[in-house]
């Protein structure tokens, strides 16, 4: 059977030419909202004029009672605030009594649990640091890295010892014994200072509390176990010129001491307003002899200047152990003269944080160690 040919009719299109630019149609789409639509569930708004509190004697139905009880159980952890219609709403400020209560809470004394006894056979004074409480600071409310420093002052001189650092805890427990080699006759006339320190990620150490004990009033022959309230440390009468953050590390294979000067903060000087550029001068010294010195670039004077500049010294390890590093914060005025804002020195002859930073660099080669240091006038 012969199939008939299917003839498709040609479609005719009419094209209109125009010189006007064609603008694309904007596609308007509404954003998708997941979850229930927001609704006003209660009229507790500030200055809401139609809000009134009324009393009613109508009994509630059983369903309404169950709903109210369930809602109270669900929202029992929330605080409910009722604002009267005619009440004037002003900026809320704490009363003096409330401020003093808060300040007293924050100023709660740090408590330290310790024990001490003198060992006759070894001529050693043993100080056992057990635990501490109430170590909370505004800067670090969630956790705190703390350690205890004991200082024994006798006629023979001053001796220091410190515990390990307890990290990320507000209730540190040490159970460590600090040993001071001294005979009993000198201990009985000595003075013992207990200080709790906190430190941050840059090893910036702050004294949380301290106390001083006269050992003449304590029987050291028998082990004494007691708690003591530490007082807040006294602020320095002379304000520090500022602080500087830098890191040091030593590469033994290349005999290189690498210093990275990062930044400074809180630079305080009466001359700062008349000066222009701030720089750091680094000097590698052997006793009183200056081996090498280098400068960082100058930055326009700011209270918190930033350098992030690396400086290298080539020095053998044997010479480095007997040397020291001195940093000077300088400011240059319009005439090109340099004015000293502050300085700090690291070496085995240094003390406190400067000494610990230098010792850690020698004990841990190839490791970059950064710390904040206070500048001294």
Beta strands, then each sheet from edge to edge (+ up, - down):
strand 1: 110-119
strand 2: 124-133
strand 3: 145-154
strand 4: 157-162
strand 5: 173-181
strand 6: 191-199
strand 7: 205-214
strand 8: 224-230
strand 9: 243-251
strand 10: 256-265
strand 11: 277-286
strand 12: 289-295
strand 13: 299-300
strand 14: 306-314
strand 15: 324-332
strand 16: 338-347
strand 17: 369-374
sheet 1: 5+ 2- 1+ 8-
sheet 2: 4+ 3- 6+ 7-
sheet 3: 14+ 10- 9+ 17-
sheet 4: 12+ 11- 13+
sheet 5: 12+ 11- 15+ 16-
end
